[in-house]
């Protein structure tokens, strides 16, 4: 993954980051997350697209395209669901998902939309190190909403959190 990071930066990673963790702190199908620090000491996370994932996604989409065309042609009952059109929408969505710069722009938009909202914390994005293959943002510590026991140990009111969460999702 270091090669991907350094290609994205255009420079050795040590010029931008210190204490870059080689093992991912988290991983998903298209990217993995590495913790690091900036030279000024701020904690950041680097979401880095896995090498070769674009080719795998393209291959999967080609396979699905053949399947959608077959179903639309050979299964009259399925035509009304427009599988080819559905797949094209899915393709567009996947291409946006692969572009981590788009994700960074969306985070920045969220930050503008929720600026001043006391119960929403959006990580700062570092655009100077963000690209199509890497998204660098402030690391924020917290408790996962899925860890109900830890939320309760922290003395937080679950109903109040749920109400604030719903309010902000609707906003």
N, C-alpha and C positions, 0 to 999 in steps of 0.2 A: 504494500500500500504506500510505502515511502516514495516509490517512483511516481505514483499518481499524484501525491501531494506536491512533490517537487516540480513535476511538469506543470501542474496547475499554478504554482507560485512563480515559476520561471527562475527559481533560485533555490539554494539549499534550504531545507526546512528550518535549520538552526538560525537563519537570519530573521525569521518571523516568530518562531516559537521556541520555548525552552521546556524541558520536561515533557516532551511529546511521548505519550504512552504508546508503546509498540503494540500491545494487546488491546483489542477493541473493548470499550466499556459497554457497547451494545452493538447488535447486528441485526439486520433485516435482509430481505431478499435482494434489494438493489444497492444498499449502502451499509456502511458500518461507521460507528462513532468512536473517535479517539479523543481523550482529554489531553490538554496541554496548558501551558501558561504563555502569556505574552511577556516580552522583556520587561514590561512595567509591573509584572506580577499578577495581572488579572487572569483569572481562570477562564478558559474557553473550551469549547468542544468543536471538533472538526467532523462534519458529516461528509464522508468520502464515498463516492460511487465506486462500487467494486469493479476491478478491471474485467473487461470482457462482457459486462452485463448487457450492454446495448445489443451485442450480437445475439445473445441468448434470447432477449426480449423480441428482437426482430424475427428470429427463427420461430419462436412460439406464436407470434402474430401471423406469420405466413401460414403455419399449420392451421391456426384457427380460421384464417381467411378461406383456405381450401374447404374446411369443414362447413363454414357458414354458407359458401356458394353451393356446396353439395346439398345441404339441408334446404336452402331456398329453392333449388332447382328440382330436387327429388321428393320433397315432402310437402305436398300442397297445403296441408293444414298449418305448416309452420310459416308460410309466406307472409301471412298477415302480421307476424312478429318482426319481419324485416331483419333477419339475422345478419345480412351483409352490412346494412346501415348501422345496426347496433355495434357490430365489430368495429366499424370505422370510428364511431364515437369512443369506443374503448381504446382504440389505437391512439387517438388524439390525447386522451386522458393519460395513457401510459407515457407518451412522449413528453408531456408536461411534467409528469412525475420524475422522469429521468433527469430533467434539467434542474440541478440544485440551485442555480441562480434564480430561476423562477420561484422556487420555494423561498429563497431569501427575500425576494421582492414582496412576496405575499406576507412574510413575517413583518417586514417594514410597514406594509399597509395596515396590518393588524395593530401594530404599535401606534400608528397615527390615529386609528379609529378608537383605540382604547386609552389614549393619552389622558391622564387625569382621573381615570377610573381607579379608585383606591383598592379594589380587590382583584385586579388583574395585573399580572406581571409578565411582560413579553421580553424575551431575551434580546439584547442589542446584537445586531448583525454587523459584522466587519466586512463591508463591501470590497475593501482593498485586497482581501484574500479569498473572496468568494468567486466562484466560477461555475460553469456548467457541471463540473465534476466534484466540486467541493463547496460546502457551505460552512462558514466559520461564524460562530456566535458565542455570546456570553454563556458561561456555565451557571446555572441556577440550581442550588440545592433545594430539596423539598421532600415532601412525603407523597407517595403515590396515592391517588384517590382509591385505588383498588385495595390498599392495605388499611382496611377499616380499623383493625386493632391498633396500628401505629397512630392513626388519626385520633383515635380515642385516648391513647396514652399521652398524646400531645395536648390533650385538654380542649380539642376543637369540637364545636357543636356541629354534628353531622347535618341536622336539618337546616341550620343557617348556611352551611357551606353549599348544600343542595339548592337552596333558594337563590343564593348569589350566583351559583353556577348556571341555573336555568335563566335567570335574568340576563346574564352576560351572553349566553348562547343565543337568546332571542334578540339581544341588541346586535 
